[in-house]
Amino acid sequence: GGALGTGGTAPAAPESLPAAPGTVPVALALPARGIGAPIVAVGTDPDGGLVVPDPPSTVGWWAPGALAGSGSGTVVLAGHVDSRVEGLGVFAVLPELAAGEPVWVRGRDGRVIEYEVVARRQFAKAQLPAELFARDGAPRLVLITCGGRFDRSTRSYADNVVVYAVPAPAPTPAHR
């Protein structure tokens, strides 16, 4: 669904450029915002919901998904928008991210994989698209947090804010 559908096939990469292996993501940076956070591996709870690490200063990487920098699949990162005790979370800024903003993910191997925001969507929590968790398809990064109306009785937000990013184009070498 949406502008980022899974239809069609991407052109194959030239044979002379083998796809770089992916790496376990360990840190996230939103350089235009001066924001950084550690990343920890997470899974799903018994109901199939994405587990989000408790401190809002930490981001969770859905470990069954793609590795950062791999040639295909979705790297899913999730974080709390805020916490009653600890205040605003790293992902409180997601509703403000604009197309073209950089998102950097540092891997366990020390590489920094650069992504670029391409879209932002808001979904009712029960309607988070399954395609966000695709293990195949073009490489992309998805950032997920809570949003929408806050229900004081359930202490929960009604929606999820989802930011889509794709690998940033390689910089052209500077001419000497």
C-alpha positions, 0 to 999 in steps of 0.5 A: 500500500501507499507510495512505497508499495512492493510492486515491480522489481528493482534493477539488478546491481552491476555484477562488479559491485557485490552487495555489502554484507549487513551489520547488526545496528548498534547506534542511531543518529539524526544528525540534522537534529543533533540526536543520537541513541543506542540500539538494542536487539528486540523481538516480538511479544506473545501477542505478536507485538513489537517489543520496545525497550523501556528507556525512551533514550534507547531504540529497539532493532527488530532482530528477525528483520534485515541487517543495516546496510544489507542489500535487501529487506527492511531494517525496523527500529522502534522507540518510545515517543515519551515516558511518564518518568523519563520525559521525551524519547529519542523518537519524539522527533519522528512526526517532524522529520522531513523528506531528505533528512539524513538518518545514520545507523552505526553497525557493530562492525563500525560502519555507518550506513547512511539513509535518507527520509523519503516519507512519513505516515500515521497508522492506527495501532491495529492497522500497522502494515505487515509489509513494514516487516518485509525481509525481502524487497529493496533495502530500506529503514523504517522508524516506528513510534507512538502517536496520535491521541493519548488515551489516559485510561489505557495509558497508550497512544492510538496510533503509530508514526512510521518514517520510511528511509532509503539508503542515501545515494553515494557521494560523488568523489570530489574532483581534485 
